[in-house]
Amino acid sequence: MSSVAIPKCIFSMCDGGRPEAPVPPTVSGKQFGAGDEAGEDAGGGTTLRPRGWMAVMFIIGFFTATAMAFSAFSQPITNYLIKHYSMKANAATDLANIFSGTSNFSPVVGAFVADAFCGRFRTLLFGTIAGFLGMVAITLTATIHQLKPPSCGVLARQAGTCAGPSGLQRAVLYIAMGLLVVGTGATSPTSLPFGADQFDERRHKEGLRRYYSGYYVVTMMATFLALTVIAYVQDKVSWGLGLAIPTALMLATFVVFLVGTPWYVYVLPEGSIFASVARVAVASCRKWRLRLQHPNDAQRQEALLYSDPPPAAGRVVDFRLPLTLQLSFLNKAAMVTDADEKRPDGFPARPWKLCSVQQVEEVKCIVKIIPIWISGVLWFIGMVEISNYTFLQVLTMDLHMGKNFSIPPVSIFAIFYLSVALFLPIYELLIAPVAQRLTKTEGGLTLLQRQGVGLAISVLPFLIAAMVERRRRDSALGHGGTSPQSVFLVAPQLVVMGLSAAFSMVGQMEFYNTQFPHQMRTLGNAAFYCAQGAGNYLATLVVKVVNTRTRLPGGGGWVSDDINAGRLDYFYYSMAVFGAVNLVYFLVCSNFYRYKDQ
């Protein structure tokens, strides 16, 4: 079960999910605050309804500014550490990798804190404050002379004679990066689910689906602006101003976000889901010898199993999941073996021996999602590889756009984010309605079909990249190592990868948020970011394996430090095969998957 309410003081310390004030009435499995609309439920009682897009309007600008602020530092972090902080290339790369990896896995901690103790809103609030302080500190390192090493020329940097950062300067930098990690860990898993909480799933199905796509559009546009406008200011004007602009926008939109607090829906925490998972596992193993009655009839079987007592009228949300026959071994955790397993109030006397059907089905949701999640990790590996090595291609190409204007190398990735941001509304407004009429499926495609289309498309950018790389390499070898060809030669592979992301990334995000039990939406969102983090780490392993198996006469592999000496085109072809294998694996897994409530 899951409950939603406005606590007495939403800014108070976390209370572990125990509301301090009487809980307001309910509708659709949610409890709402005083700002919500009144209505009538099926039983004639008074209900309160979420505001949907009206509430989200206070939130969306805040999401955009937060994404822009984080991208303004995280995207060019290696460049910042080398050029502005006078770090050596290897040290800067190592620190950037640690920062990126920690940032991607920190949402797991944030999701646990939100779901078990603090709730989504207060976790989001805490993370925003931590992230804002981190951006302020980073901005100060770029503007205050005492907080940054002396400036260093290009020749001195190449010779390795630049004075590195002092102990104080490193401490301030590490504290700032730590605050950004904390901010990311708290806001990444909570921001999307908090917005989704503002929709009634019965009345706002279409709005909720478009919210997921809209969330990704604004996130992509924020990153696009960070890689173009903000990156240009950082590269051509000053790092201080380039970091101060998104920091100021973050503060302004945060104020607007707080103005909307009377209209928000607040989901109360309900304790650790990990303890519930462990209890189901232990209880089902204890009863492994027992035989389930009616093994082919879920309704008749559920009638003999333990379910939580019905909620008190007008106080608690009821998000009960029906019993399913998949993974039926776990159903044994809900078998009542003797009368003293239940207390007089109907709750289990020994929760490690008797679990409810709801707890069992929540565990099943997590277990069933794991194979699909693995496919998402494999897709992210491909995305990391094409991003990393497209950047290396860019560094050896002509960066000019016209005669007198050159773009920062990192800005080429704005093409990827722009393609996602442009395609999503085209899909929602033009393609989805047509597909819906043909398939009779809401939204045109199911969540799994949407991911499958993204995986199928993901093979194409590697094939394009391989052909572009062959042309770039031949040109570079004929011109002393640097190709005179335009950097925009890599644009097609980024555009097609953007189309793949529009299907796969958005499909994954919506899949995790809808297929995890309602009270675990935050954990579901964290699963998306964990897939990204795992993809980052495993991408390095893939390159090492490829280089080990493809030693060239010169000693290096296909993916050499000097890409002109390697055969990056062969690597791209191998990654296309990798993507095709992942597609087959996904199709097999999706064939056996059953959606929640089915």
C-alpha positions in Angstrom: 0.0 0.0 0.0 1.1 3.6 -0.6 -0.1 6.8 0.9 0.1 10.4 -0.2 -0.4 13.4 2.1 0.8 16.8 3.0 2.7 16.4 6.3 2.2 19.0 9.0 5.4 20.7 8.0 7.0 19.6 4.7 10.3 21.2 5.6 10.6 19.3 8.9 13.1 16.4 9.5 12.3 13.1 7.9 9.9 11.1 10.0 10.2 7.6 8.5 6.8 7.8 6.9 4.6 8.6 9.9 2.4 11.5 9.2 2.2 14.1 12.0 -1.3 15.3 11.2 -4.6 13.7 10.2 -4.5 12.3 6.7 -6.9 13.8 4.2 -9.4 11.9 2.0 -8.2 9.7 -0.9 -8.8 9.0 -4.6 -7.2 6.6 -7.0 -4.9 5.4 -4.3 -3.6 8.8 -3.4 -4.1 11.2 -0.6 -3.9 14.9 -1.3 -3.3 18.2 0.4 -5.7 21.1 0.8 -4.8 22.6 -2.6 -6.4 19.8 -4.6 -9.7 19.8 -6.4 -12.7 18.2 -4.7 -14.9 15.6 -6.3 -17.0 12.5 -5.6 -15.6 9.0 -5.5 -17.4 5.8 -6.6 -18.8 5.3 -3.2 -20.2 8.8 -2.8 -17.5 10.1 -0.5 -15.6 13.3 -0.8 -12.3 13.0 -2.7 -9.4 15.3 -3.6 -7.7 15.3 -7.0 -4.3 16.2 -8.2 -3.8 19.2 -10.5 -1.9 17.5 -13.3 -0.3 20.0 -15.7 -1.3 23.0 -13.5 1.1 21.7 -10.8 3.7 20.6 -13.3 4.0 24.1 -14.6 5.7 25.2 -11.4 8.1 22.3 -11.7 9.1 22.1 -15.3 11.3 25.2 -15.4 13.1 24.0 -12.3 13.8 20.6 -13.9 15.2 22.5 -16.9 17.5 24.8 -15.0 18.8 22.0 -12.7 19.7 19.8 -15.8 21.4 22.8 -17.4 23.4 23.6 -14.3 24.7 20.0 -13.9 25.5 19.7 -17.6 27.3 23.0 -17.6 29.9 21.5 -15.3 29.7 17.7 -15.9 29.9 17.8 -19.7 33.2 19.8 -20.0 34.6 18.7 -16.6 37.8 17.2 -18.1 38.5 20.3 -20.1 37.8 22.5 -17.0 40.2 20.5 -14.9 43.0 20.5 -17.5 42.8 24.1 -18.8 41.5 25.9 -15.7 42.8 23.8 -12.8 46.1 22.9 -14.4 45.7 19.2 -13.8 47.6 16.6 -15.9 45.5 14.8 -18.4 45.4 11.4 -16.7 44.7 12.9 -13.3 41.8 15.0 -14.8 40.4 12.0 -16.6 40.5 9.8 -13.5 38.8 12.5 -11.4 36.2 13.0 -14.1 35.5 9.3 -14.3 35.1 9.0 -10.5 32.8 12.0 -10.5 30.7 10.6 -13.4 30.5 7.1 -12.0 29.6 8.2 -8.5 27.0 10.6 -9.8 25.3 7.8 -11.8 25.1 5.4 -8.8 24.3 7.9 -6.2 20.5 8.0 -7.2 20.2 4.5 -5.6 21.0 6.0 -2.2 18.7 8.9 -2.9 15.9 6.6 -3.9 16.3 4.5 -0.7 16.2 7.6 1.5 13.2 9.0 -0.4 11.1 5.8 -0.3 12.1 4.7 3.2 12.4 7.9 5.2 12.0 11.4 3.8 9.6 11.1 0.8 10.2 12.5 -2.6 9.6 16.2 -2.0 11.9 16.6 1.0 14.6 14.5 -0.7 14.2 16.6 -3.8 14.4 19.8 -1.7 17.5 18.7 0.1 19.2 17.6 -3.1 18.4 20.9 -4.8 20.0 22.9 -1.9 23.1 20.7 -2.0 23.4 21.0 -5.8 23.0 24.7 -5.7 25.7 25.1 -3.0 27.9 22.9 -5.2 27.4 25.0 -8.2 28.1 28.2 -6.2 31.3 26.6 -5.0 32.3 25.5 -8.5 31.6 29.1 -9.8 33.8 30.5 -7.0 36.7 28.2 -8.1 36.4 29.8 -11.5 36.3 33.4 -10.3 38.3 33.9 -7.1 42.0 33.8 -7.7 42.8 32.3 -4.3 40.7 29.2 -5.2 42.3 28.4 -8.5 45.9 27.8 -9.7 47.8 30.5 -11.6 46.9 30.7 -15.2 49.1 28.6 -17.5 49.8 28.9 -21.3 49.4 26.1 -23.8 53.1 25.5 -24.3 53.7 25.3 -20.5 50.7 22.9 -20.2 52.1 20.7 -23.0 55.5 20.7 -21.3 54.0 19.8 -18.0 55.4 22.8 -16.1 52.2 24.4 -14.9 51.7 24.9 -11.2 49.0 22.5 -10.0 46.3 23.3 -7.5 47.2 23.7 -3.8 45.7 21.7 -1.0 43.1 24.4 -0.2 42.1 24.6 -3.9 41.8 20.9 -4.2 39.7 20.8 -1.0 37.2 23.4 -2.3 37.0 21.6 -5.6 36.4 18.2 -4.0 33.8 19.6 -1.6 32.0 21.3 -4.5 32.0 18.1 -6.6 30.8 16.1 -3.5 27.9 18.5 -3.1 27.0 18.0 -6.8 27.1 14.2 -6.3 24.8 14.5 -3.3 22.5 16.9 -5.3 22.4 14.5 -8.2 21.8 11.5 -5.9 18.8 13.2 -4.3 17.2 15.0 -7.4 17.7 12.5 -10.2 15.5 9.7 -8.7 12.9 12.0 -7.3 12.3 14.7 -9.9 10.5 12.6 -12.5 8.4 10.6 -10.0 7.4 13.8 -8.1 6.1 15.3 -11.3 4.3 12.0 -12.1 2.6 12.1 -8.6 0.8 15.3 -9.8 -1.3 13.2 -12.2 -4.3 11.0 -11.3 -3.5 7.7 -13.2 -7.2 7.1 -13.9 -8.1 10.6 -15.3 -4.7 11.7 -16.6 -3.4 8.6 -18.5 -2.7 10.6 -21.7 -1.3 13.5 -19.8 1.0 11.3 -17.7 2.3 9.6 -20.9 3.0 13.0 -22.5 4.6 14.1 -19.2 7.3 11.4 -19.5 8.1 12.5 -23.0 7.9 16.2 -22.1 10.3 15.7 -19.2 12.9 14.2 -21.5 12.4 17.0 -24.1 13.1 19.8 -21.6 16.1 17.8 -20.2 17.5 17.3 -23.7 17.0 21.0 -24.5 18.7 22.0 -21.3 21.7 19.9 -22.2 21.6 21.3 -25.7 21.8 24.8 -24.3 24.6 23.8 -21.9 26.6 22.4 -24.8 26.1 25.4 -27.1 25.3 28.7 -25.5 26.9 27.9 -22.1 29.9 26.1 -23.6 30.6 29.0 -25.9 30.5 31.5 -23.0 32.9 29.2 -21.0 35.3 28.8 -24.0 35.2 32.3 -25.4 34.3 34.6 -22.5 35.0 33.2 -19.1 34.4 30.0 -17.1 33.1 32.1 -14.2 30.3 33.6 -16.2 29.6 30.3 -18.0 29.0 28.6 -14.6 27.2 31.6 -12.9 24.5 31.8 -15.6 23.0 28.3 -15.0 23.5 28.7 -11.2 21.4 31.9 -11.2 18.7 30.3 -13.3 18.7 27.3 -10.9 18.0 29.7 -8.0 15.3 31.6 -9.8 13.4 28.5 -10.9 13.8 27.0 -7.5 11.9 30.0 -6.0 9.1 29.4 -8.6 9.1 25.7 -7.6 8.5 26.6 -4.0 5.6 28.9 -4.9 3.8 25.8 -6.2 4.0 23.8 -2.9 0.3 24.4 -1.9 -0.8 22.6 -5.2 1.5 19.6 -5.0 0.8 16.0 -4.2 3.2 14.6 -1.6 3.8 10.8 -1.4 4.7 9.7 2.1 7.6 7.2 2.6 6.7 3.7 3.7 9.9 2.1 5.0 12.6 0.1 3.3 11.5 -1.9 0.3 14.7 -3.9 0.7 13.5 -5.3 4.0 10.3 -6.3 2.4 12.1 -8.1 -0.4 14.2 -10.0 2.1 11.2 -11.0 4.1 9.5 -12.5 1.0 12.6 -14.4 0.1 13.0 -15.8 3.6 9.3 -16.7 4.1 9.0 -18.4 0.7 12.2 -20.4 1.3 10.9 -21.5 4.7 7.7 -22.9 3.1 9.4 -24.5 0.1 7.9 -27.9 1.0 4.3 -26.6 1.0 2.1 -27.0 -2.1 0.0 -24.2 -3.4 -3.7 -24.8 -3.9 -5.3 -24.0 -7.3 -1.9 -23.6 -9.1 -3.7 -22.5 -12.4 -6.3 -20.2 -11.0 -4.9 -16.9 -9.5 -8.2 -15.7 -8.1 -9.0 -18.9 -6.2 -5.4 -19.2 -5.0 -5.4 -15.5 -3.8 -8.5 -16.2 -1.7 -6.5 -18.7 0.4 -3.5 -16.5 0.9 -2.8 -13.7 3.3 -3.6 -10.2 2.3 -3.2 -7.0 4.3 -6.3 -5.8 6.2 -8.4 -3.4 4.2 -7.4 0.3 4.8 -9.4 2.5 7.1 -11.9 4.5 5.1 -10.6 7.9 4.1 -7.2 7.4 5.6 -4.9 5.2 3.6 -4.2 4.6 -0.1 -4.8 1.2 -1.5 -2.5 0.3 -4.4 -3.0 -3.4 -4.1 -1.7 -5.6 -6.9 -3.6 -8.8 -7.9 -1.9 -12.1 -7.4 -0.2 -13.5 -10.5 0.9 -17.0 -11.3 4.4 -16.0 -12.6 7.2 -16.8 -10.2 4.6 -18.7 -8.2 7.2 -20.1 -5.8 7.2 -16.7 -4.1 3.4 -17.0 -3.5 4.3 -19.5 -0.7 5.4 -16.5 1.4 1.7 -15.6 1.8 0.5 -19.0 2.8 -1.0 -19.1 6.4 0.3 -22.2 8.1 -1.1 -21.8 11.6 -3.5 -19.4 13.3 -0.9 -17.6 15.5 0.8 -16.1 12.5 -1.7 -13.3 12.5 -2.3 -10.8 15.3 -5.8 -9.9 16.4 -5.7 -6.8 14.3 -5.1 -8.9 11.2 -1.4 -8.1 10.6 1.4 -10.8 10.7 2.8 -11.7 14.1 6.0 -12.8 12.5 6.7 -10.8 9.3 9.7 -12.9 8.4 7.4 -16.0 8.2 4.2 -14.5 6.7 4.0 -11.9 4.0 1.1 -10.4 2.2 0.1 -10.9 -1.4 1.0 -7.2 -2.0 4.5 -7.7 -0.8 4.9 -10.9 -2.9 3.7 -9.1 -6.0 6.1 -6.1 -5.3 9.0 -8.5 -5.2 7.8 -10.1 -8.5 7.8 -6.7 -10.2 11.4 -6.2 -9.3 12.5 -9.6 -10.4 10.7 -9.5 -13.7 12.2 -6.1 -14.6 15.9 -7.3 -14.1 16.3 -9.0 -17.5 14.8 -5.9 -19.3 17.1 -3.7 -17.2 20.2 -5.7 -18.4 19.2 -5.0 -22.0 19.1 -1.3 -21.1 22.6 -1.5 -19.6 23.8 -3.1 -22.9 22.2 -0.3 -24.9 23.9 2.3 -22.7 27.3 0.6 -23.3 26.8 1.3 -27.0 25.8 4.9 -26.4 28.9 5.5 -24.2 31.2 4.0 -26.9 29.8 6.0 -29.8 29.9 9.2 -27.6 33.5 8.7 -26.4 35.0 7.8 -29.8 32.9 10.4 -31.8 34.6 12.9 -29.5 38.0 11.6 -30.4 37.1 11.7 -34.1 36.0 15.4 -33.6 39.4 16.3 -32.1 41.1 15.4 -35.4 38.7 17.3 -37.7 38.0 20.8 -38.8 35.9 22.6 -36.1 35.1 25.6 -38.2 31.5 26.6 -39.0 32.1 29.2 -41.6 35.4 31.0 -42.1 35.7 32.9 -38.8 33.8 30.8 -36.3 34.9 27.5 -34.7 32.8 25.5 -32.2 34.1 23.9 -29.0 34.6 20.2 -29.6 32.1 19.2 -26.9 29.4 21.3 -28.7 29.1 18.7 -31.5 27.1 16.5 -29.1 24.4 19.2 -29.1 23.2 17.6 -32.3 22.4 14.4 -30.4 20.4 16.2 -27.7 18.6 18.4 -30.3 17.6 15.4 -32.4 16.0 13.8 -29.3 14.3 17.0 -28.3 12.8 17.6 -31.8 11.8 14.0 -32.5 9.8 13.4 -29.3 7.1 16.0 -29.9 7.0 14.9 -33.6 6.4 11.4 -32.4 3.8 12.3 -29.7 1.8 14.7 -32.0 2.1 13.1 -35.4 3.3 9.5 -35.4 1.7 8.2 -32.2 -1.9 9.1 -33.2 -1.5 7.3 -36.5 0.2 4.3 -34.9 -2.5 4.2 -32.2 -5.2 3.9 -34.9 -3.3 1.1 -36.5 -2.3 -0.9 -33.4 -5.3 -0.1 -31.2 -2.6 0.5 -28.4 -2.6 3.6 -26.3 0.3 5.8 -27.4 0.8 3.7 -30.6 3.4 1.4 -29.1 3.6 -0.5 -25.8 6.5 0.3 -23.5 8.4 -2.8 -24.6 7.8 -2.1 -28.2 9.1 1.4 -27.9 12.3 0.1 -26.3 12.6 -2.6 -29.0 12.4 0.0 -31.8 15.1 2.0 -30.1 17.3 -1.1 -29.9 16.8 -1.9 -33.6 17.7 1.7 -34.6 20.8 1.6 -32.4 22.6 -0.7 -34.8 22.5 2.0 -37.6 24.6 4.7 -36.0 27.5 2.3 -35.7 27.3 1.3 -39.3 27.2 5.0 -40.3 30.1 5.8 -37.9 32.2 3.0 -39.4 31.9 4.5 -42.9 32.6 8.0 -41.7 35.6 6.8 -39.7 37.1 5.1 -42.7 36.8 8.3 -44.7 38.1 10.4 -41.8 41.1 8.2 -41.2 42.2 8.1 -44.8 42.0 11.8 -44.9 43.9 12.3 -41.7 46.7 9.9 -42.7 47.1 11.9 -45.9 47.3 15.3 -44.1 49.7 14.7 -41.2 47.2 13.2 -38.7 44.5 15.9 -38.8 41.7 15.6 -41.3 40.6 18.8 -43.2 37.1 17.4 -43.4 34.3 19.2 -41.5 33.4 18.1 -38.0 29.8 17.9 -39.2 30.6 14.8 -41.1 29.8 13.0 -37.8 26.4 14.6 -37.5 24.4 11.7 -39.1 25.6 9.1 -36.6 24.6 11.5 -33.7 21.2 12.2 -35.3 20.4 8.5 -35.7 21.6 7.8 -32.2 19.3 10.5 -31.0 16.4 8.8 -32.7 17.3 5.5 -30.9 17.5 7.4 -27.6 14.0 9.0 -28.2 12.6 5.5 -28.3 14.9 3.6 -25.9 15.7 6.1 -23.2 12.2 7.5 -22.8 10.8 4.0 -23.1 13.1 2.8 -20.3 12.3 5.7 -18.1 8.5 5.3 -18.5 8.8 1.5 -18.2 10.6 1.7 -14.8 8.3 4.3 -13.5 5.1 2.5 -14.4 6.2 -1.2 -13.9 7.7 -0.7 -10.4 5.1 -0.7 -7.7 3.7 2.8 -7.1 5.5 3.4 -3.8 8.8 2.3 -5.5 8.7 4.8 -8.3 11.7 6.6 -6.9 13.7 3.3 -6.9 12.5 2.6 -10.5 13.8 6.0 -11.6 17.1 5.2 -9.9 17.3 1.9 -11.9 17.4 4.0 -15.0 20.4 6.0 -13.7 22.1 2.8 -12.5 21.8 1.4 -16.0 23.7 4.5 -17.2 26.4 4.1 -14.6 26.8 0.4 -15.3 27.0 1.2 -19.0 29.8 3.7 -18.3 31.9 1.2 -16.3 31.3 -1.7 -18.6 32.1 0.3 -21.7 35.7 0.5 -20.5 35.8 -3.2 -20.0 34.5 -3.7 -23.6 37.3 -1.6 -25.0 39.9 -3.6 -23.1 38.5 -6.9 -24.3 38.5 -5.7 -27.9 42.0 -4.4 -27.7 43.2 -7.7 -26.1 41.7 -9.7 -28.9 42.7 -7.4 -31.8 46.4 -6.8 -31.4 47.8 -5.0 -34.5 51.4 -5.3 -35.8 52.3 -2.0 -34.1 51.3 -3.4 -30.7 47.9 -1.6 -30.2 44.4 -2.9 -30.8 41.5 -1.5 -32.9 40.9 1.2 -30.2 44.3 2.8 -30.0 45.2 6.0 -28.1 46.1 7.3 -31.5 42.9 6.6 -33.4 44.7 7.1 -36.7 47.0 4.2 -35.8 44.0 2.0 -34.7 41.0 0.7 -36.7 38.1 2.4 -35.1 35.9 1.5 -38.0 36.3 -2.2 -37.2 35.4 -1.4 -33.6 32.2 0.3 -34.8 31.3 -2.7 -36.9 31.8 -5.0 -33.9 29.6 -2.7 -31.8 26.8 -2.9 -34.5 26.9 -6.7 -34.0 26.8 -6.2 -30.3 23.7 -4.1 -30.7 22.0 -6.7 -32.9 22.7 -9.4 -30.3 21.2 -7.2 -27.6 18.1 -6.7 -29.7 17.7 -10.5 -30.0 18.2 -10.9 -26.2 15.6 -8.2 -25.6 13.0 -9.8 -27.8 13.4 -13.1 -26.0 13.0 -11.4 -22.6 10.1 -9.2 -23.6 8.2 -12.3 -25.0 8.1 -13.7 -21.4 7.4 -10.4 -19.6 4.0 -9.7 -18.3 3.0 -6.1 -17.4 2.1 -5.2 -13.9 -1.6 -5.9 -13.1 -1.7 -8.6 -15.8 
